[in-house]
Amino acid sequence: MQLTVGELAHGGAAVARVDGRVVFVEGAIPGETVEAEVTQRRKDFWRAQATAVLDAAEARVTPPCPYFTAGCGGCQLQYLAYPEQLVQKRQVLHRQLLRGHLEFPLDQIDVLGMADPWRYRLRGEFHVLRRGGAVSLGFYRKHTYQTLPIDACLIHAEAIERSLPAFARAAEDPAAAGVTALQLTWASGTNDLLWSPYPPGTADRDFGTRAAGWIPELNLNDDSIGMADAGRHFRVRPETFVQVNARQRDVLYQRAMQYAAVAASDRVVDAYAGIGMLTARLAERATDVIAVEESPYAVRLGELNMQVNGCANVRYLRGRVEDTLGQLEAPIDVLVLDPPRAGCAEPAVEAMANLRAQRIVCISCDPSTLARDISRFCAGGRYTLVEVALVDMFPQTYHIEAVARLERTA
């Protein structure tokens, strides 16, 4: 069918309408007319794939990665020039805020993009594909669980890309037959690479040694590696969260610190603190920082990282945010939160709002859950959304990282 598409939806598809039905068209840019093939029909919407562009947008470019056109599911927007990616992501974020009943002007959303939007990922998960005795590593094809074998990826660090053939060869050994995926993490600026099999424990004890023999220039580790951030050093393990874009991580955390405006006398809560990279920055300015984290692995590493970096004014509390914050005594001056993609449980928002912090800094990798959580904080006039920045952590994809500042009004 022939379609003229409108705005870009969260998820990377452009929106068209046919007889009152919404059609999400992948591979199309707002304003274009395309030939499209319907790939999914549901009662409330259809999905389609653009098969030919009849009237191309000026922002359309040729994707530089051959695997993108082969159906790789890792990127969604390589056909869209990078400046236009930022324009469209800003509009997606704005529409999500409006859906959350947050009247915030589009032109006041600050956009912090990358000078070079490639080779930014320092962590990736690669699926194992076995055919005969040969093994390849790759990503799932779009909307499937079928692995597309790759030997290069333009959004991952070169150190990770170089290691892929070695890990594939290591997985050919019958002793590694249970390994279905590998997570690889590079410490930027070093030769250190952290690897971890999935399911956990399926790699034989010689797996790493075999891989290391084919990439002697890299130091492989299956336990933890050290990462630098703003002059500090942090231990990172496979099961702990770390922002995968080191260049934009610094941009994000600088903006979060600007929004937090921590004074020397302030008490700060860092909810969903993880291993403490942002916590350490807060500790440099505050008198007292309470880091709340549910994962036991992250708490252990966080406490170690605070010791290594001399952050004696940080105290970790292990537990869910909604179960833990009631232990704290007032006053809390600043609240910072960086929850998982699913956002905050409603009881967690209420527990954080009850701290009555003067300023709240919300970090999120999903604009819909960000809008929902901010709306809950602002319910009843408790807080007002004052500033929003889009930090492009994931170029070439539809993913949107944002940070917002809320001020207490009641």
C-alpha positions as CSV (number, residue, x, y, z in Angstrom):
1,M,0.0,0.0,0.0
2,Q,1.0,3.6,-0.5
3,L,1.3,5.7,2.6
4,T,2.3,9.3,3.6
5,V,3.6,9.2,7.1
6,G,3.5,11.7,9.9
7,E,5.4,12.0,13.2
8,L,7.9,9.5,14.5
9,A,6.6,7.4,17.3
10,H,8.5,6.2,20.3
11,G,10.1,3.0,18.9
12,G,11.3,4.5,15.7
13,A,8.4,3.9,13.3
14,A,6.6,6.7,11.6
15,V,2.8,7.1,11.9
16,A,0.3,6.8,9.1
17,R,-3.5,6.5,9.2
18,V,-5.6,4.3,6.9
19,D,-9.4,4.5,7.3
20,G,-9.0,5.8,10.8
21,R,-6.5,3.0,11.8
22,V,-3.0,3.9,13.0
23,V,-0.2,2.2,11.0
24,F,3.3,2.2,12.4
25,V,5.6,2.3,9.4
26,E,9.2,1.2,10.0
27,G,11.9,2.6,7.6
28,A,10.0,5.8,6.9
29,I,10.8,9.4,7.8
30,P,8.1,11.9,8.7
31,G,6.7,13.6,5.6
32,E,7.7,10.8,3.2
33,T,5.4,8.9,0.9
34,V,6.4,5.2,0.8
35,E,5.2,1.9,-0.5
36,A,4.7,-0.3,2.6
37,E,4.0,-3.9,3.3
38,V,1.8,-4.7,6.4
39,T,3.7,-7.1,8.7
40,Q,1.2,-7.2,11.6
41,R,-2.5,-6.6,11.9
42,R,-3.9,-6.0,15.3
43,K,-7.4,-4.7,16.3
44,D,-6.2,-1.3,17.4
45,F,-3.2,-0.8,15.0
46,W,-1.1,-2.2,12.2
47,R,2.6,-2.5,11.7
48,A,4.2,-2.1,8.3
49,Q,7.6,-2.0,6.6
50,A,8.5,0.6,4.0
51,T,9.6,-1.3,0.9
52,A,10.1,1.7,-1.5
53,V,10.5,5.4,-0.9
54,L,8.4,7.4,-3.5
55,D,9.0,10.9,-2.1
56,A,12.2,11.0,0.0
57,A,12.9,13.4,2.8
58,E,16.0,15.5,2.6
59,A,17.2,13.9,5.8
60,R,17.3,10.4,4.3
61,V,20.8,8.9,4.0
62,T,22.3,5.6,3.0
63,P,22.9,3.4,6.1
64,P,26.6,2.8,6.4
65,C,26.2,-0.6,8.0
66,P,25.4,-3.6,5.7
67,Y,23.8,-5.5,8.5
68,F,21.2,-2.7,8.9
69,T,19.7,-3.4,5.5
70,A,20.0,-7.2,6.2
71,G,17.5,-6.8,9.1
72,C,19.7,-6.4,12.2
73,G,17.6,-5.3,15.1
74,G,20.4,-3.4,16.9
75,C,19.8,-0.1,15.2
76,Q,16.6,1.5,13.9
77,L,17.5,4.9,12.5
78,Q,20.6,4.6,10.4
79,Y,18.7,5.9,7.3
80,L,18.0,9.2,9.1
81,A,20.8,11.9,9.1
82,Y,22.1,12.4,12.7
83,P,20.9,16.0,13.1
84,E,17.4,14.9,12.2
85,Q,17.6,12.0,14.6
86,L,18.0,14.6,17.4
87,V,15.1,16.7,16.0
88,Q,12.8,13.7,16.0
89,K,13.9,12.4,19.4
90,R,13.2,15.8,20.9
91,Q,9.7,15.7,19.5
92,V,9.1,12.2,20.7
93,L,10.2,13.2,24.2
94,H,7.9,16.3,24.1
95,R,4.9,14.3,23.0
96,Q,5.5,11.8,25.8
97,L,5.6,14.7,28.3
98,L,2.3,16.0,26.9
99,R,0.7,12.6,27.2
100,G,1.7,12.7,30.9
101,H,-0.2,16.0,31.2
102,L,3.1,17.9,31.6
103,E,2.9,21.2,29.7
104,F,6.6,21.8,28.9
105,P,7.6,23.8,25.8
106,L,9.3,21.9,23.0
107,D,11.9,24.6,22.5
108,Q,13.0,24.5,26.1
109,I,14.1,20.9,25.9
110,D,17.8,21.0,25.7
111,V,19.4,18.5,23.2
112,L,22.9,17.2,23.9
113,G,24.0,15.2,20.9
114,M,27.4,13.6,19.9
115,A,30.1,15.1,17.7
116,D,30.7,11.6,16.4
117,P,27.7,9.3,16.8
118,W,29.5,6.0,16.1
119,R,31.7,3.6,18.1
120,Y,30.1,4.6,21.4
121,R,28.9,1.4,23.0
122,L,31.3,-0.1,25.6
123,R,29.0,-3.0,26.4
124,G,27.1,-5.4,24.2
125,E,25.3,-8.7,24.2
126,F,26.0,-11.1,21.3
127,H,24.0,-14.2,20.6
128,V,25.7,-17.4,19.6
129,L,24.7,-19.1,16.3
130,R,25.8,-22.6,15.7
131,R,25.7,-24.1,12.2
132,G,27.4,-27.5,11.8
133,G,30.7,-27.1,13.7
134,A,31.0,-23.4,13.1
135,V,30.0,-20.6,15.5
136,S,29.1,-17.0,14.7
137,L,28.1,-14.2,17.0
138,G,25.4,-11.7,16.2
139,F,22.2,-9.8,17.0
140,Y,18.6,-10.8,16.7
141,R,16.9,-9.8,13.5
142,K,14.2,-7.3,13.8
143,H,11.1,-8.6,15.7
144,T,12.5,-12.2,15.8
145,Y,14.7,-14.4,17.9
146,Q,16.7,-15.4,14.9
147,T,20.4,-14.5,15.1
148,L,21.9,-12.5,12.3
149,P,25.7,-13.3,12.3
150,I,27.9,-10.2,12.2
151,D,31.7,-9.6,12.2
152,A,31.5,-5.8,12.6
153,C,29.3,-3.3,14.4
154,L,29.6,0.5,13.9
155,I,28.1,1.5,17.2
156,H,30.3,-0.7,19.4
157,A,33.8,0.0,20.4
158,E,36.5,-1.3,18.1
159,A,38.0,-3.4,21.0
160,I,34.7,-5.3,21.2
161,E,34.4,-5.7,17.5
162,R,38.0,-7.1,17.3
163,S,37.2,-9.7,19.9
164,L,34.2,-11.2,18.2
165,P,36.0,-13.8,16.0
166,A,38.1,-14.9,18.9
167,F,35.1,-15.5,21.2
168,A,33.3,-17.3,18.3
169,R,36.2,-19.7,17.8
170,A,36.4,-20.3,21.6
171,A,32.7,-21.2,21.5
172,E,33.3,-23.9,18.8
173,D,34.8,-26.2,21.5
174,P,32.2,-28.8,22.5
175,A,32.9,-27.9,26.2
176,A,31.2,-24.5,25.5
177,A,28.1,-26.0,23.9
178,G,25.8,-24.6,26.6
179,V,26.8,-20.9,25.9
180,T,23.9,-19.1,24.1
181,A,25.1,-15.5,24.4
182,L,28.1,-13.5,25.5
183,Q,28.2,-10.1,27.2
184,L,31.3,-8.0,26.4
185,T,32.3,-4.9,28.3
186,W,35.3,-2.7,27.4
187,A,36.9,-0.2,29.8
188,S,37.4,2.8,27.5
189,G,41.0,4.0,27.2
190,T,42.4,0.6,28.1
191,N,43.0,-2.9,26.7
192,D,40.7,-4.5,29.3
193,L,37.7,-6.5,28.2
194,L,35.2,-8.1,30.6
195,W,33.3,-11.2,29.2
196,S,30.4,-13.1,30.7
197,P,28.5,-16.1,29.3
198,Y,24.8,-16.6,29.2
199,P,23.4,-18.6,30.9
200,P,25.8,-17.9,33.7
201,G,28.3,-20.7,34.4
202,T,28.0,-22.4,31.0
203,A,31.5,-21.5,29.7
204,D,34.1,-24.1,30.5
205,R,37.1,-23.0,32.6
206,D,39.4,-22.8,29.5
207,F,37.0,-20.7,27.5
208,G,38.7,-17.4,28.2
209,T,42.1,-18.8,27.7
210,R,41.1,-20.0,24.2
211,A,39.7,-16.6,23.3
212,A,42.7,-14.8,24.7
213,G,45.1,-16.8,22.4
214,W,43.6,-15.1,19.3
215,I,43.4,-11.6,20.7
216,P,46.7,-11.2,22.7
217,E,46.4,-7.4,22.6
218,L,43.4,-7.4,24.9
219,N,43.4,-8.3,28.6
220,L,40.4,-10.6,29.2
221,N,38.7,-10.9,32.5
222,D,35.6,-12.8,33.5
223,D,35.2,-11.3,37.0
224,S,35.4,-7.5,37.0
225,I,37.3,-4.6,35.4
226,G,38.2,-1.1,36.4
227,M,36.6,1.9,34.7
228,A,37.5,5.5,35.0
229,D,35.0,8.3,35.4
230,A,35.7,12.0,36.1
231,G,39.1,11.1,37.5
232,R,37.8,8.3,39.8
233,H,38.0,4.6,39.5
234,F,35.2,2.0,39.7
235,R,35.0,-1.7,39.6
236,V,32.4,-3.1,37.2
237,R,31.0,-6.6,37.1
238,P,28.9,-8.3,34.4
239,E,25.7,-8.2,36.4
240,T,25.9,-4.6,37.4
241,F,24.5,-1.7,35.4
242,V,26.8,0.8,33.7
243,Q,26.0,3.5,31.2
244,V,27.2,2.0,27.9
245,N,28.3,5.3,26.3
246,A,31.2,6.7,28.2
247,R,31.4,10.0,26.3
248,Q,27.7,10.8,26.9
249,R,27.8,9.4,30.4
250,D,30.0,12.3,31.4
251,V,27.6,14.7,29.6
252,L,24.6,13.2,31.4
253,Y,26.2,13.3,34.8
254,Q,27.5,16.8,34.4
255,R,23.9,18.0,33.5
256,A,22.5,16.0,36.4
257,M,25.0,17.7,38.8
258,Q,24.0,21.1,37.3
259,Y,20.3,20.4,38.0
260,A,21.0,19.0,41.5
261,A,22.9,22.3,42.4
262,V,24.3,20.5,45.5
263,A,25.5,22.9,48.3
264,A,28.1,21.9,50.9
265,S,25.6,21.6,53.6
266,D,23.1,19.5,51.6
267,R,21.9,15.9,52.4
268,V,21.3,14.0,49.2
269,V,19.5,10.7,48.4
270,D,20.7,8.9,45.3
271,A,18.0,6.3,44.6
272,Y,18.8,3.4,42.3
273,A,22.4,4.2,42.9
274,G,24.0,1.2,41.3
275,I,27.8,1.0,41.7
276,G,28.0,4.7,42.5
277,M,29.4,6.6,39.6
278,L,27.0,9.4,40.0
279,T,27.0,9.0,43.8
280,A,30.7,9.8,43.9
281,R,30.1,13.1,42.1
282,L,27.3,14.0,44.5
283,A,29.5,13.1,47.5
284,E,32.2,15.6,46.3
285,R,29.8,18.5,47.0
286,A,27.4,17.3,49.7
287,T,27.8,16.8,53.4
288,D,26.0,13.5,53.4
289,V,24.8,11.1,50.6
290,I,22.5,8.1,51.1
291,A,22.7,5.7,48.2
292,V,19.7,3.3,47.9
293,E,20.2,0.2,45.8
294,E,18.4,-3.2,45.7
295,S,21.0,-5.4,44.0
296,P,23.4,-7.0,46.5
297,Y,26.1,-7.1,43.8
298,A,25.8,-3.4,43.1
299,V,25.8,-2.6,46.8
300,R,29.0,-4.5,47.5
301,L,30.7,-2.9,44.5
302,G,29.3,0.5,45.4
303,E,30.7,0.3,48.9
304,L,34.1,-0.8,47.6
305,N,34.0,2.0,45.0
306,M,33.2,4.6,47.7
307,Q,36.2,3.4,49.7
308,V,38.5,3.4,46.7
309,N,37.5,7.0,45.9
310,G,37.6,8.3,49.4
311,C,33.9,9.0,49.6
312,A,33.5,8.7,53.4
313,N,30.3,10.7,53.4
314,V,28.3,8.0,51.5
315,R,26.2,5.4,53.2
316,Y,24.6,2.6,51.2
317,L,21.2,1.3,52.1
318,R,20.3,-2.1,50.5
319,G,16.6,-2.6,49.6
320,R,13.8,-1.4,47.4
321,V,13.3,2.3,47.4
322,E,9.7,2.1,48.6
323,D,10.8,-0.1,51.6
324,T,13.9,1.8,52.5
325,L,13.3,5.6,52.4
326,G,11.0,5.5,55.5
327,Q,14.1,4.9,57.6
328,L,15.6,8.3,56.7
329,E,15.3,11.4,58.9
330,A,14.5,14.8,57.6
331,P,15.7,17.0,56.0
332,I,16.7,15.7,52.6
333,D,17.7,18.6,50.3
334,V,18.2,16.9,47.0
335,L,16.9,13.6,45.6
336,V,18.4,12.0,42.5
337,L,17.0,8.9,40.8
338,D,18.0,6.8,37.8
339,P,15.6,3.9,37.8
340,P,15.5,0.9,35.4
341,R,13.7,1.3,32.0
342,A,10.4,0.3,33.6
343,G,10.6,3.4,35.8
344,C,9.5,3.6,39.4
345,A,6.7,1.7,41.1
346,E,4.0,4.0,42.3
347,P,4.8,3.3,46.0
348,A,8.4,4.3,45.3
349,V,7.4,7.6,43.9
350,E,5.3,8.3,47.0
351,A,8.1,7.3,49.3
352,M,10.5,9.7,47.4
353,A,8.0,12.5,47.3
354,N,7.5,12.1,51.1
355,L,11.2,13.1,51.6
356,R,10.1,16.6,50.6
357,A,13.4,17.3,48.9
358,Q,13.7,20.8,47.5
359,R,15.1,19.6,44.2
360,I,14.5,16.3,42.4
361,V,16.7,15.1,39.4
362,C,15.1,12.4,37.4
363,I,17.2,10.4,34.9
364,S,15.5,8.0,32.5
365,C,16.1,5.9,29.4
366,D,12.4,5.7,28.5
367,P,10.5,8.9,27.9
368,S,7.1,7.3,28.5
369,T,8.0,6.1,32.0
370,L,9.8,9.3,32.7
371,A,6.7,11.3,31.9
372,R,4.6,9.0,34.0
373,D,6.9,9.2,37.0
374,I,7.3,13.0,36.8
375,S,3.5,13.4,36.6
376,R,3.2,11.4,39.8
377,F,5.7,13.6,41.5
378,C,3.8,16.7,40.4
379,A,0.4,15.4,41.5
380,G,-1.4,17.7,43.8
381,G,1.0,20.5,43.0
382,R,3.8,19.0,45.1
383,Y,6.5,19.6,42.4
384,T,6.9,21.5,39.2
385,L,8.9,20.4,36.2
386,V,11.5,23.1,35.6
387,E,14.1,21.8,33.2
388,V,14.5,18.9,30.7
389,A,17.5,17.8,28.7
390,L,17.7,15.0,26.1
391,V,21.2,13.4,26.2
392,D,21.6,11.3,23.1
393,M,23.1,8.2,24.7
394,F,22.1,5.9,21.9
395,P,22.6,7.4,18.4
396,Q,21.3,5.4,15.4
397,T,18.6,3.9,17.6
398,Y,15.2,5.1,18.9
399,H,16.3,5.0,22.5
400,I,16.0,8.3,24.4
401,E,17.9,9.2,27.6
402,A,16.7,12.3,29.4
403,V,17.3,14.2,32.6
404,A,14.8,16.5,34.3
405,R,14.8,18.9,37.2
406,L,11.8,19.3,39.5
407,E,11.4,22.0,42.2
408,R,9.2,21.7,45.3
409,T,6.2,24.0,45.2
410,A,4.2,22.8,48.2
